[in-house]
Amino acid sequence: MVVLGGGSPRSMLVYGIVTIAILAFSYFVIIKPITDNTNNTVNNALNQANQQINQGFHQANQAQRHINHAINQAQRQAQAAGK
């Protein structure tokens, strides 16, 4: 028990507090910034994907309007030619 402070309750308490302080420091200095950066990267990627999806839907709607317009024109021309 020499490593843990010789077994006295006071020294074990100090070693426990020091250990907790080291772990807390490691978390806030090493782990938390990495996870925050990863979360930001994932959120940015998801936002970009959503923008691309929305842009795709917008372009598909525009294409559908153009197709409907072309179909209507063709039907009018066919009706005019049939008269």
C-alpha positions in Angstrom: 0.0 0.0 0.0 3.0 2.3 -0.2 2.0 3.3 -3.7 -1.4 4.5 -2.4 0.1 6.6 0.3 1.0 4.1 3.0 -2.6 3.3 3.8 -3.4 6.3 5.9 -6.9 7.6 5.2 -5.7 11.1 4.8 -3.1 10.3 2.1 -5.5 8.0 0.3 -8.0 10.8 0.2 -5.4 13.1 -1.3 -4.4 10.5 -3.9 -8.1 10.0 -4.7 -8.6 13.7 -5.2 -5.5 14.1 -7.3 -6.6 11.1 -9.5 -10.0 12.7 -10.0 -8.4 16.0 -10.8 -6.1 14.4 -13.4 -9.0 12.5 -15.0 -11.2 15.7 -15.1 -8.3 17.7 -16.6 -7.7 15.0 -19.2 -11.4 14.9 -20.1 -11.8 18.7 -20.5 -8.4 19.2 -22.3 -8.2 16.1 -24.5 -11.5 14.2 -24.8 -14.1 17.0 -24.8 -12.5 19.1 -27.6 -12.1 16.0 -29.8 -15.8 15.0 -29.3 -17.0 18.6 -29.8 -14.9 18.9 -33.0 -16.3 15.6 -34.3 -19.9 16.6 -33.5 -19.4 19.9 -35.3 -17.9 18.1 -38.3 -20.9 15.6 -38.4 -23.4 18.5 -38.1 -21.8 20.4 -40.9 -21.8 17.4 -43.1 -25.5 16.7 -42.4 -26.4 20.4 -43.1 -24.5 20.3 -46.4 -26.3 17.0 -47.3 -29.7 18.6 -46.5 -28.9 21.6 -48.6 -28.0 19.4 -51.5 -31.1 17.3 -51.1 -33.3 20.4 -51.0 -31.5 21.8 -54.1 -32.2 18.5 -55.8 -35.9 18.6 -55.0 -36.0 22.2 -56.2 -34.4 21.2 -59.5 -36.7 18.2 -59.9 -39.7 20.5 -59.4 -38.4 22.9 -62.0 -37.9 20.1 -64.4 -41.4 18.8 -63.7 -42.9 22.2 -64.5 -40.9 22.4 -67.8 -42.1 18.9 -68.7 -45.7 19.8 -68.0 -45.3 22.9 -70.0 -43.8 21.0 -73.0 -46.6 18.4 -72.8 -49.3 21.1 -72.8 -47.7 22.8 -75.8 -47.5 19.5 -77.6 -51.1 18.7 -76.9 -52.2 22.2 -78.2 -50.1 21.8 -81.3 -51.6 18.3 -81.9 -55.1 19.6 -81.4 -54.4 22.6 -83.8 -52.9 20.2 -86.4 -56.0 17.9 -86.2 -58.4 20.6 -87.0 
